[in-house]
Amino acid sequence: MKLVFATHNLNKFKEVQSLLPDTIKLVSLTDIGCHDDIPETAATIEGNALLKVKYIKDNYALDCFADDTGLEVRALDKAPGVYSARYAGPDANAESNINKLLDNMRDMQDRSARFKTVIVLSFKGEDILFEGICKGAIISQKRGDKGFGYDPIFLPDGKNQTFAEMSIKEKNTIGHRGKAIQKLITHFLQIKP
């Protein structure tokens, strides 16, 4: 079965592809000839995932799924949240986002945070949501060179390595996206004849 993952993010694509069974042939937006930046203008993480799915359905009529992820910091009233990818502004990158977050948290004692991923699957005319959450804390200095985004400053609960210090396999076992993908896989296993 072919399924479109509505992303241009190669790191995210590889991470998700490593989790899926061989029975699902994952293709990216580039693979289907979609080079557009799909607007993520919703006020929620769920809303952004739905916008991406709707765009693929309306323009390509293909079964697909999309995700959106936010880092929610308790002491910052769940910021950056839905604005995680552009926390430091519209042209932000991982480095500038991390620097802004660390600056904003400089004197904070409560460093608890969580990553939240929402996946929306559009399959055979039905939209289904899957959620994955990973709790942890924001450390004060970057550690590790793997992963992407906020991974170098996110320390999952009960672990002594940041996401950026873990292999993809380790991260997917405990991480937010891995948890949401496992729910997606379980769904597919249940609907197979």
MDAnalysis code that builds the backbone (N, CA, C; Angstrom):
import MDAnalysis as mda
import numpy as np

u = mda.Universe.empty(579, n_residues=193, atom_resindex=np.repeat(np.arange(193), 3), trajectory=True)
u.add_TopologyAttr("name", ["N", "CA", "C"] * 193)
u.add_TopologyAttr("resid", np.arange(1, 194))
u.add_TopologyAttr("resname", ["MET", "LYS", "LEU", "VAL", "PHE", "ALA", "THR", "HIS", "ASN", "LEU", "ASN", "LYS", "PHE", "LYS", "GLU", "VAL", "GLN", "SER", "LEU", "LEU", "PRO", "ASP", "THR", "ILE", "LYS", "LEU", "VAL", "SER", "LEU", "THR", "ASP", "ILE", "GLY", "CYS", "HIS", "ASP", "ASP", "ILE", "PRO", "GLU", "THR", "ALA", "ALA", "THR", "ILE", "GLU", "GLY", "ASN", "ALA", "LEU", "LEU", "LYS", "VAL", "LYS", "TYR", "ILE", "LYS", "ASP", "ASN", "TYR", "ALA", "LEU", "ASP", "CYS", "PHE", "ALA", "ASP", "ASP", "THR", "GLY", "LEU", "GLU", "VAL", "ARG", "ALA", "LEU", "ASP", "LYS", "ALA", "PRO", "GLY", "VAL", "TYR", "SER", "ALA", "ARG", "TYR", "ALA", "GLY", "PRO", "ASP", "ALA", "ASN", "ALA", "GLU", "SER", "ASN", "ILE", "ASN", "LYS", "LEU", "LEU", "ASP", "ASN", "MET", "ARG", "ASP", "MET", "GLN", "ASP", "ARG", "SER", "ALA", "ARG", "PHE", "LYS", "THR", "VAL", "ILE", "VAL", "LEU", "SER", "PHE", "LYS", "GLY", "GLU", "ASP", "ILE", "LEU", "PHE", "GLU", "GLY", "ILE", "CYS", "LYS", "GLY", "ALA", "ILE", "ILE", "SER", "GLN", "LYS", "ARG", "GLY", "ASP", "LYS", "GLY", "PHE", "GLY", "TYR", "ASP", "PRO", "ILE", "PHE", "LEU", "PRO", "ASP", "GLY", "LYS", "ASN", "GLN", "THR", "PHE", "ALA", "GLU", "MET", "SER", "ILE", "LYS", "GLU", "LYS", "ASN", "THR", "ILE", "GLY", "HIS", "ARG", "GLY", "LYS", "ALA", "ILE", "GLN", "LYS", "LEU", "ILE", "THR", "HIS", "PHE", "LEU", "GLN", "ILE", "LYS", "PRO"])
u.atoms.positions = np.array([
    [0.831, -1.176, 0.000],
    [0.000, 0.000, 0.000],
    [0.883, 1.249, 0.000],
    [0.538, 2.212, -0.857],
    [1.274, 3.469, -0.934],
    [0.563, 4.504, -0.074],
    [1.339, 5.231, 0.695],
    [0.778, 6.242, 1.583],
    [1.677, 7.464, 1.547],
    [1.071, 8.629, 1.340],
    [1.826, 9.884, 1.297],
    [2.014, 10.406, 2.718],
    [3.249, 10.737, 3.050],
    [3.528, 11.450, 4.287],
    [3.737, 12.900, 3.897],
    [2.837, 13.761, 4.312],
    [2.822, 15.160, 3.872],
    [3.909, 15.970, 4.576],
    [5.148, 15.767, 4.124],
    [6.272, 16.516, 4.679],
    [7.347, 16.714, 3.627],
    [8.094, 17.804, 3.785],
    [9.313, 18.039, 3.012],
    [10.542, 17.829, 3.895],
    [10.322, 17.571, 5.178],
    [11.407, 17.425, 6.150],
    [12.009, 16.022, 6.032],
    [13.196, 15.953, 5.465],
    [13.844, 14.663, 5.208],
    [14.167, 13.917, 6.505],
    [14.584, 14.651, 7.540],
    [14.879, 14.015, 8.832],
    [13.625, 13.349, 9.401],
    [12.536, 14.069, 9.362],
    [11.274, 13.538, 9.881],
    [10.814, 12.348, 9.038],
    [10.958, 12.454, 7.721],
    [10.563, 11.374, 6.813],
    [11.326, 10.090, 7.147],
    [12.660, 10.200, 7.315],
    [13.485, 9.023, 7.627],
    [13.099, 8.420, 8.973],
    [12.827, 9.288, 9.935],
    [12.457, 8.825, 11.269],
    [11.167, 8.000, 11.212],
    [10.184, 8.506, 10.481],
    [8.898, 7.815, 10.373],
    [9.031, 6.554, 9.523],
    [9.764, 6.642, 8.421],
    [9.945, 5.497, 7.527],
    [10.566, 4.312, 8.262],
    [11.470, 4.603, 9.193],
    [12.136, 3.527, 9.929],
    [11.173, 2.768, 10.846],
    [10.019, 3.342, 11.123],
    [9.038, 2.718, 12.017],
    [7.992, 1.879, 11.292],
    [7.750, 2.201, 10.033],
    [6.640, 1.561, 9.320],
    [7.001, 0.178, 8.795],
    [6.033, -0.726, 8.767],
    [6.289, -2.056, 8.198],
    [6.506, -1.968, 6.686],
    [7.151, -2.969, 6.128],
    [7.447, -2.991, 4.687],
    [6.192, -2.997, 3.824],
    [5.060, -3.351, 4.395],
    [3.812, -3.391, 3.623],
    [3.308, -1.999, 3.266],
    [3.859, -0.973, 3.927],
    [3.462, 0.408, 3.621],
    [4.613, 1.087, 2.898],
    [4.361, 1.475, 1.639],
    [5.377, 2.203, 0.864],
    [5.147, 3.690, 1.098],
    [6.046, 4.280, 1.860],
    [5.914, 5.687, 2.226],
    [6.503, 6.561, 1.130],
    [5.764, 7.580, 0.733],
    [6.256, 8.550, -0.251],
    [6.095, 9.953, 0.334],
    [6.988, 10.833, -0.071],
    [6.987, 12.204, 0.455],
    [6.242, 13.136, -0.499],
    [6.114, 14.384, -0.091],
    [5.503, 15.390, -0.970],
    [6.313, 15.547, -2.255],
    [7.626, 15.525, -2.135],
    [8.488, 15.637, -3.318],
    [8.239, 14.478, -4.275],
    [8.054, 13.276, -3.731],
    [7.813, 12.088, -4.554],
    [6.544, 12.201, -5.397],
    [5.542, 12.933, -4.901],
    [4.287, 13.077, -5.669],
    [4.263, 14.369, -6.493],
    [5.397, 15.078, -6.503],
    [5.492, 16.300, -7.297],
    [4.936, 17.535, -6.616],
    [4.748, 17.473, -5.323],
    [4.259, 18.631, -4.567],
    [5.458, 19.360, -3.974],
    [5.699, 20.558, -4.482],
    [6.829, 21.344, -4.000],
    [6.359, 22.578, -3.236],
    [5.063, 22.647, -2.986],
    [4.483, 23.787, -2.279],
    [4.791, 23.709, -0.792],
    [4.887, 24.874, -0.182],
    [4.921, 24.951, 1.271],
    [3.478, 25.029, 1.730],
    [2.985, 23.964, 2.312],
    [1.585, 23.942, 2.738],
    [1.457, 24.830, 3.971],
    [0.573, 25.834, 3.915],
    [0.441, 26.764, 5.045],
    [0.017, 26.044, 6.327],
    [0.679, 26.418, 7.417],
    [0.331, 25.901, 8.740],
    [-0.167, 27.087, 9.558],
    [-1.413, 27.470, 9.322],
    [-1.964, 28.689, 9.899],
    [-2.999, 28.431, 10.989],
    [-3.177, 27.191, 11.375],
    [-4.165, 26.869, 12.403],
    [-3.650, 27.284, 13.784],
    [-4.563, 27.411, 14.718],
    [-4.220, 27.829, 16.080],
    [-3.822, 26.660, 16.968],
    [-3.920, 25.433, 16.426],
    [-3.586, 24.250, 17.221],
    [-2.712, 23.303, 16.411],
    [-2.040, 22.402, 17.116],
    [-1.221, 21.373, 16.476],
    [-2.119, 20.469, 15.626],
    [-3.274, 20.077, 16.186],
    [-4.227, 19.233, 15.448],
    [-4.688, 19.931, 14.165],
    [-4.959, 21.217, 14.289],
    [-5.439, 21.988, 13.142],
    [-4.432, 22.040, 12.006],
    [-3.147, 22.192, 12.337],
    [-2.115, 22.220, 11.295],
    [-2.004, 20.882, 10.578],
    [-2.076, 19.787, 11.317],
    [-2.030, 18.463, 10.679],
    [-3.231, 18.283, 9.755],
    [-4.390, 18.732, 10.188],
    [-5.598, 18.644, 9.348],
    [-5.464, 19.485, 8.080],
    [-4.874, 20.669, 8.193],
    [-4.682, 21.526, 7.011],
    [-3.824, 20.835, 5.956],
    [-2.769, 20.170, 6.397],
    [-1.869, 19.487, 5.453],
    [-2.577, 18.323, 4.758],
    [-3.338, 17.558, 5.536],
    [-4.083, 16.427, 4.970],
    [-5.107, 16.922, 3.955],
    [-5.810, 17.980, 4.315],
    [-6.840, 18.533, 3.414],
    [-6.206, 19.009, 2.100],
    [-5.032, 19.613, 2.192],
    [-4.341, 20.098, 0.998],
    [-4.029, 18.937, 0.046],
    [-3.517, 17.838, 0.575],
    [-3.189, 16.674, -0.262],
    [-4.458, 16.051, -0.833],
    [-5.495, 15.939, -0.027],
    [-6.765, 15.368, -0.522],
    [-7.339, 16.232, -1.639],
    [-7.358, 17.556, -1.428],
    [-7.965, 18.471, -2.401],
    [-7.175, 18.553, -3.704],
    [-5.844, 18.471, -3.607],
    [-5.003, 18.688, -4.792],
    [-4.474, 17.420, -5.449],
    [-4.430, 16.305, -4.705],
    [-3.848, 15.085, -5.257],
    [-4.746, 13.861, -5.111],
    [-5.764, 13.951, -4.286],
    [-6.723, 12.848, -4.067],
    [-6.025, 11.530, -3.722],
    [-5.038, 11.615, -2.820],
    [-4.287, 10.425, -2.416],
    [-4.480, 10.167, -0.921],
    [-4.451, 8.887, -0.540],
    [-4.431, 8.557, 0.885],
    [-3.139, 9.111, 1.472],
    [-3.245, 9.727, 2.636],
    [-2.067, 10.382, 3.190],
    [-2.188, 10.540, 4.694],
    [-1.089, 10.937, 5.289],
    [-1.136, 11.385, 6.670],
    [-0.172, 12.547, 6.834],
    [-0.452, 13.342, 7.829],
    [0.387, 14.490, 8.142],
    [0.521, 14.569, 9.649],
    [1.609, 15.182, 10.064],
    [1.765, 15.369, 11.494],
    [2.112, 16.814, 11.775],
    [1.906, 17.197, 12.998],
    [2.435, 18.459, 13.487],
    [2.876, 18.194, 14.914],
    [3.946, 18.835, 15.284],
    [4.526, 18.628, 16.609],
    [4.790, 19.964, 17.251],
    [4.574, 20.017, 18.542],
    [4.898, 21.213, 19.295],
    [5.618, 20.856, 20.577],
    [6.511, 21.722, 20.978],
    [7.179, 21.618, 22.270],
    [6.428, 22.535, 23.222],
    [5.923, 21.979, 24.306],
    [5.136, 22.750, 25.259],
    [5.899, 22.834, 26.585],
    [6.275, 24.044, 26.959],
    [7.035, 24.280, 28.190],
    [6.083, 24.815, 29.255],
    [6.005, 24.123, 30.371],
    [5.033, 24.481, 31.415],
    [5.208, 25.921, 31.898],
    [6.438, 26.323, 32.193],
    [6.691, 27.657, 32.748],
    [6.429, 28.783, 31.742],
    [6.308, 28.438, 30.475],
    [6.028, 29.435, 29.427],
    [4.593, 29.311, 28.923],
    [3.697, 28.794, 29.777],
    [2.287, 28.618, 29.401],
    [2.127, 27.822, 28.108],
    [2.891, 26.733, 28.001],
    [2.871, 25.796, 26.873],
    [3.485, 26.355, 25.589],
    [4.167, 27.496, 25.667],
    [4.913, 27.991, 24.506],
    [6.190, 27.148, 24.377],
    [6.758, 27.044, 23.195],
    [6.323, 27.621, 21.933],
    [5.111, 26.940, 21.290],
    [4.784, 25.710, 21.681],
    [3.564, 25.050, 21.219],
    [3.423, 24.992, 19.714],
    [2.285, 25.473, 19.225],
    [1.993, 25.408, 17.792],
    [2.993, 26.233, 16.972],
    [3.703, 27.161, 17.627],
    [4.677, 28.012, 16.932],
    [6.113, 27.491, 17.070],
    [6.278, 26.242, 17.454],
    [7.609, 25.691, 17.722],
    [8.583, 25.867, 16.565],
    [8.135, 25.630, 15.344],
    [9.036, 25.696, 14.181],
    [9.438, 27.127, 13.842],
    [8.649, 28.100, 14.263],
    [8.936, 29.503, 13.936],
    [8.938, 30.379, 15.197],
    [9.387, 29.797, 16.285],
    [9.396, 30.485, 17.578],
    [10.221, 31.765, 17.526],
    [11.347, 31.740, 16.840],
    [12.225, 32.908, 16.760],
    [11.896, 33.806, 15.562],
    [10.761, 33.570, 14.922],
    [10.349, 34.400, 13.790],
    [10.100, 33.579, 12.545],
    [9.549, 34.207, 11.493],
    [9.166, 33.465, 10.285],
    [10.325, 32.802, 9.554],
    [11.524, 33.323, 9.699],
    [12.694, 32.728, 9.040],
    [13.569, 31.954, 10.021],
    [12.979, 31.534, 11.115],
    [13.729, 30.857, 12.175],
    [14.268, 29.515, 11.712],
    [15.370, 29.102, 12.336],
    [15.891, 27.750, 12.153],
    [16.044, 27.134, 13.549],
    [16.478, 25.890, 13.598],
    [16.575, 25.194, 14.882],
    [17.466, 25.962, 15.856],
    [18.578, 26.461, 15.374],
    [19.527, 27.170, 16.233],
    [18.896, 28.418, 16.859],
    [18.236, 29.230, 16.046],
    [17.633, 30.459, 16.579],
    [16.461, 30.150, 17.509],
    [15.701, 29.102, 17.197],
    [14.599, 28.706, 18.083],
    [15.120, 28.245, 19.443],
    [16.165, 27.418, 19.435],
    [16.763, 26.932, 20.681],
    [17.303, 28.108, 21.501],
    [18.012, 29.009, 20.832],
    [18.600, 30.149, 21.543],
    [17.523, 31.013, 22.190],
    [16.436, 31.250, 21.481],
    [15.348, 32.058, 22.051],
    [14.730, 31.347, 23.252],
    [14.503, 30.042, 23.127],
    [13.905, 29.298, 24.232],
    [14.819, 29.320, 25.461],
    [16.101, 29.071, 25.263],
    [17.040, 29.084, 26.391],
    [17.125, 30.470, 27.023],
    [17.096, 31.514, 26.212],
    [17.092, 32.883, 26.746],
    [15.842, 33.123, 27.591],
    [14.693, 32.694, 27.084],
    [13.427, 32.918, 27.791],
    [13.339, 32.117, 29.095],
    [14.130, 31.048, 29.190],
    [14.073, 30.195, 30.375],
    [15.274, 30.386, 31.307],
    [16.092, 31.374, 31.046],
    [17.373, 31.538, 31.746],
    [17.247, 31.451, 33.275],
    [16.287, 32.111, 33.872],
    [16.168, 32.137, 35.334],
    [15.049, 31.256, 35.867],
    [14.538, 30.365, 35.072],
    [13.397, 29.549, 35.493],
    [13.846, 28.265, 36.179],
    [13.215, 27.971, 37.299],
    [13.489, 26.737, 38.032],
    [12.721, 25.559, 37.431],
    [11.453, 25.795, 37.097],
    [10.620, 24.741, 36.503],
    [10.975, 24.624, 35.031],
    [11.633, 23.544, 34.667],
    [12.071, 23.358, 33.284],
    [11.310, 22.226, 32.597],
    [10.215, 21.802, 33.231],
    [9.449, 20.683, 32.670],
    [8.794, 21.078, 31.346],
    [8.745, 20.100, 30.451],
    [8.217, 20.330, 29.111],
    [7.720, 19.006, 28.555],
    [7.023, 19.099, 27.455],
    [6.623, 17.878, 26.765],
    [6.549, 18.159, 25.269],
    [6.868, 17.137, 24.505],
    [6.641, 17.162, 23.064],
    [5.296, 16.509, 22.802],
    [4.529, 17.112, 21.931],
    [3.234, 16.562, 21.538],
    [3.180, 16.473, 20.017],
    [2.916, 15.268, 19.520],
    [2.723, 15.053, 18.082],
    [1.293, 14.606, 17.840],
    [0.683, 15.210, 16.827],
    [-0.629, 14.762, 16.369],
    [-0.492, 14.348, 14.913],
    [-0.924, 13.136, 14.623],
    [-0.961, 12.634, 13.242],
    [-2.414, 12.560, 12.814],
    [-2.685, 13.065, 11.623],
    [-4.002, 12.903, 11.020],
    [-3.831, 12.005, 9.798],
    [-4.553, 10.917, 9.806],
    [-4.564, 9.977, 8.685],
    [-5.839, 10.187, 7.893],
    [-5.689, 10.391, 6.598],
    [-6.838, 10.426, 5.696],
    [-6.756, 9.169, 4.834],
    [-7.656, 8.222, 5.102],
    [-7.592, 6.926, 4.440],
    [-8.996, 6.480, 4.069],
    [-9.193, 6.261, 2.759],
    [-10.487, 5.817, 2.245],
    [-11.631, 6.711, 2.722],
    [-11.384, 8.028, 2.649],
    [-12.430, 8.992, 2.946],
    [-12.660, 9.302, 4.412],
    [-11.853, 8.714, 5.296],
    [-12.041, 8.951, 6.725],
    [-10.786, 9.601, 7.307],
    [-10.978, 10.588, 8.190],
    [-9.865, 11.223, 8.888],
    [-9.822, 10.716, 10.328],
    [-8.632, 10.265, 10.747],
    [-8.461, 9.734, 12.099],
    [-7.240, 10.401, 12.720],
    [-7.359, 10.782, 14.001],
    [-6.263, 11.432, 14.719],
    [-5.579, 10.466, 15.682],
    [-4.249, 10.575, 15.749],
    [-3.435, 9.806, 16.685],
    [-2.506, 10.785, 17.399],
    [-2.341, 10.617, 18.709],
    [-1.524, 11.544, 19.475],
    [-0.414, 10.811, 20.212],
    [0.736, 11.441, 20.268],
    [1.860, 10.913, 21.047],
    [2.466, 12.018, 21.890],
    [2.766, 11.704, 23.137],
    [3.332, 12.695, 24.050],
    [4.569, 12.109, 24.719],
    [5.603, 12.928, 24.853],
    [6.807, 12.551, 25.596],
    [7.126, 13.685, 26.570],
    [7.133, 13.344, 27.866],
    [7.429, 14.337, 28.897],
    [8.918, 14.353, 29.196],
    [9.382, 15.529, 29.597],
    [10.790, 15.678, 29.928],
    [11.074, 17.056, 30.477],
    [12.296, 17.528, 30.223],
    [12.721, 18.834, 30.713],
    [13.665, 19.482, 29.707],
    [13.724, 20.804, 29.781],
    [14.640, 21.575, 28.941],
    [15.929, 21.789, 29.725],
    [17.037, 21.308, 29.171],
    [18.331, 21.509, 29.830],
    [18.896, 22.864, 29.395],
    [19.915, 23.337, 30.103],
    [20.392, 24.706, 29.873],
    [21.427, 24.825, 28.758],
    [22.004, 23.690, 28.330],
    [22.976, 23.731, 27.234],
    [22.733, 22.558, 26.290],
    [23.005, 22.783, 25.018],
    [22.796, 21.741, 24.017],
    [23.748, 20.572, 24.238],
    [23.185, 19.371, 23.985],
    [23.988, 18.145, 24.047],
    [23.567, 17.229, 22.914],
    [24.560, 16.735, 22.164],
    [24.291, 15.775, 21.094],
    [24.199, 16.414, 19.733],
    [24.421, 15.586, 18.705],
    [24.394, 16.101, 17.329],
    [23.480, 15.280, 16.419],
    [22.642, 14.442, 17.019],
    [21.677, 13.681, 16.219],
    [20.336, 14.388, 16.310],
    [19.366, 13.865, 15.569],
    [18.027, 14.438, 15.640],
    [17.943, 15.785, 14.962],
    [16.918, 16.551, 15.350],
    [16.690, 17.857, 14.741],
    [15.816, 18.688, 15.660],
    [15.629, 19.948, 15.285],
    [14.773, 20.826, 16.084],
    [15.329, 21.027, 17.491],
    [14.460, 20.868, 18.475],
    [14.823, 21.089, 19.874],
    [15.485, 19.873, 20.534],
    [15.775, 18.833, 19.781],
    [16.315, 17.592, 20.343],
    [17.547, 17.792, 21.243],
    [18.476, 18.724, 20.920],
    [19.671, 18.851, 21.759],
    [19.407, 19.403, 23.170],
    [18.228, 19.984, 23.407],
    [17.970, 20.543, 24.743],
    [16.803, 19.856, 25.443],
    [16.277, 18.778, 24.858],
    [15.159, 18.065, 25.474],
    [15.649, 16.758, 26.087],
    [15.489, 16.650, 27.413],
    [15.885, 15.455, 28.154],
    [14.615, 14.725, 28.597],
    [14.310, 13.581, 27.981],
    [13.096, 12.843, 28.357],
    [13.147, 12.363, 29.808],
    [11.989, 12.325, 30.440],
    [11.904, 11.834, 31.816],
    [12.545, 10.454, 31.941],
    [13.333, 10.274, 32.984],
    [13.925, 8.974, 33.272],
    [15.146, 8.628, 32.436],
    [15.601, 9.553, 31.588],
    [16.756, 9.293, 30.719],
    [17.894, 10.249, 31.058],
    [19.117, 9.838, 30.730],
    [20.255, 10.726, 30.952],
    [20.856, 11.219, 29.641],
    [20.152, 10.955, 28.538],
    [20.563, 11.445, 27.218],
    [19.451, 12.303, 26.624],
    [19.854, 13.381, 25.945],
    [18.880, 14.167, 25.194],
    [18.473, 13.375, 23.954],
    [17.396, 13.806, 23.309],
    [17.014, 13.173, 22.046],
    [18.168, 13.228, 21.039],
    [18.962, 14.306, 21.075],
    [20.057, 14.470, 20.111],
    [21.247, 13.566, 20.414],
    [21.230, 12.901, 21.562],
    [22.285, 11.955, 21.904],
    [21.854, 10.510, 21.655],
    [20.606, 10.308, 21.287],
    [20.058, 8.965, 21.079],
    [20.060, 8.589, 19.605],
    [20.087, 7.293, 19.350],
    [19.881, 6.818, 17.979],
    [18.416, 7.024, 17.611],
    [18.111, 6.966, 16.321],
    [16.717, 7.089, 15.878],
    [15.869, 6.013, 16.538],
    [16.420, 4.803, 16.630],
    [15.663, 3.692, 17.224],
    [15.318, 3.974, 18.681],
    [16.305, 4.457, 19.441],
    [16.057, 4.783, 20.850],
    [15.012, 5.887, 20.975],
    [15.182, 6.932, 20.170],
    [14.256, 8.067, 20.233],
    [12.839, 7.622, 19.877],
    [12.710, 6.810, 18.845],
    [11.379, 6.365, 18.419],
    [10.689, 5.473, 19.444],
    [11.480, 4.788, 20.272],
    [10.908, 3.908, 21.285],
    [10.161, 4.699, 22.359],
    [10.707, 5.852, 22.731],
    [10.104, 6.627, 23.821],
    [9.499, 7.951, 23.367],
    [9.793, 8.363, 22.129],
    [9.437, 9.697, 21.671],
    [7.979, 9.874, 21.261],
    [7.593, 11.112, 21.203],
    [6.237, 11.532, 20.854],
    [5.816, 11.058, 19.463],
    [6.684, 11.263, 18.476],
    [6.337, 10.871, 17.107],
    [6.253, 9.356, 16.998],
    [7.195, 8.665, 17.639],
    [7.182, 7.203, 17.636],
    [5.897, 6.655, 18.242],
    [5.445, 7.255, 19.342],
    [4.209, 6.807, 19.992],
    [2.999, 7.015, 19.078],
    [2.952, 8.177, 18.425],
    [1.830, 8.448, 17.515],
    [1.862, 7.509, 16.309],
    [3.063, 7.249, 15.773],
    [3.194, 6.338, 14.627],
    [2.786, 4.926, 15.016],
    [3.146, 4.494, 16.231],
    [2.741, 3.150, 16.670],
    [1.221, 3.023, 16.693],
    [0.534, 4.070, 17.092],
    [-0.937, 4.059, 17.075],
    [-1.454, 3.972, 15.642],
    [-0.780, 4.667, 14.723],
    [-1.135, 4.604, 13.300],
    [-0.945, 3.179, 12.770],
    [0.183, 2.567, 13.105],
    [0.477, 1.197, 12.653],
    [-0.556, 0.222, 13.215],
    [-0.860, 0.351, 14.502],
    [-1.868, -0.509, 15.135],
    [-3.205, -0.381, 14.425],
    [-3.547, 0.822, 14.024],
    [-4.786, 1.046, 13.283],
    [-4.774, 0.256, 11.968],
    [-3.670, 0.330, 11.234],
    [-3.575, -0.389, 9.959],
    [-3.656, -1.903, 10.159],
    [-3.024, -2.385, 11.213],
    [-3.085, -3.826, 11.482],
    [-4.514, -4.281, 11.779],
    [-5.306, -3.425, 12.396],
    [-6.677, -3.771, 12.735],
    [-7.604, -3.765, 11.530],
    [-7.292, -2.942, 10.509],
    [-8.192, -2.850, 9.360],
    [-7.806, -3.792, 8.239],
    [-6.656, -4.469, 8.359],
    [-6.260, -5.411, 7.301],
    [-7.201, -6.626, 7.319],
    [-7.538, -7.144, 6.137],
    [-8.449, -8.289, 6.090],
    [-7.842, -9.552, 6.691],
])
